[in-house]
Every structure is written in C-alpha cells, then in structure tokens.
C-alpha cells in the first residue's frame, strides 16, 4: 500500500515541476535579434583578442626558453621570426 502513495507523490511532484517550469518560462525576457548579434560580435572580438595575446605571450616565453637552451637570446628570437 505504501508503494502506491510513493508513486502518486512522485508523479504529482513531476507534474508540479513542469507546471512551475512553464510558469517561470513565461517570465523570461528574451533578447532581441540586434542584441543577440551584438553580444555575439563582442564574444568573437574578445576571443580573437585573447588568441592574439596568447600567441604573443607564447612567442616571448618560447624565445626565452630557446635562448636559455641555446645560450643565445638574440639568435633564438631571430630564428623564431624566420619561416
């Protein structure tokens, strides 16, 4: 007999959950298309800036490590610039 009560309570809880989700979704204010495009552009620009920053830092630290290993800092940076 206790199993029937637990099952009924489970399904009631699930039903209540979906009713509350529907109620909360009605309160959501979605961004306009212009806001979405603007925010996407901001994210893309930020990602490119971080990528360039990381490439510069990688180049600098790579040159330092090559300079320590090779013993000539000037040569290690000029070698890194030649393709």
N, C-alpha and C positions, 0 to 999 in steps of 0.2 A: 504494500500500500504506500510506503514511503517513496518508492521509486516513481510513482505517478505524480506525486506532488513535486518532486525534484524536476521531472521532465517538464511539467507545466510551468514551473517557475523559470526554467531555462528558456523556453520558447517565449514566455512573456518578457523576459529580460532582453532577449534578442529583438523582439518586436519593439520594445520601448527604445532600445538603442537606435534602431533605424528611424523611428519617429523623431527622436531628438536630433539625429544627423540631418534629416530633411529640414527640420526647423532651423538649425544653425546654418545650413547652406542657403536658406532664404535671406539671411542677414549679410552674406558675403557681398562685398562691393568689388566687382571685377574691374581691372584696369582697362582703359580704352586701348584701341589699336595703336594710337600715337604713343601712348605711354609705354606700351609693350615694345614697340620698335625702338624708342629712345633708351629704355633700360637695356635692351639687347645690345645696342651700339656701345653704350657705356661699358658693358661687360667685355665686349670684344676688344675695345681700345685698351682697357685695363689689362687684359690677358696679353696683348701684344707688347705693352709697356713692360710688364713683368718678364716676358720672354726675352726682350732686348736687354733688360737689366741683368737677368741671369746669364745671358751669353757674355756680356762684358765682364761680369764677375768671374765666370769660368775661364775666360781668356786671361785675365790678370792672374788668378791663382794658378792656372796651368803654366803660365810663363814663369811664375815664381818657383814652382816645383821643378820645371825643366831647368831653370837656372841653378837651383841647388844641386840637382842631379848631375848636370853637365858642367857646372862650375863657371859658366859664363852667362850672366843675365842678359847682356845686350844681344848676344848671338841667339839665345833661346827665343827672345821676342821677335827678332827679325826672321828667324826660321818659321815661326808661327804665322807671320804675315805672308810668306810666300806660299803659293798654292801649287 
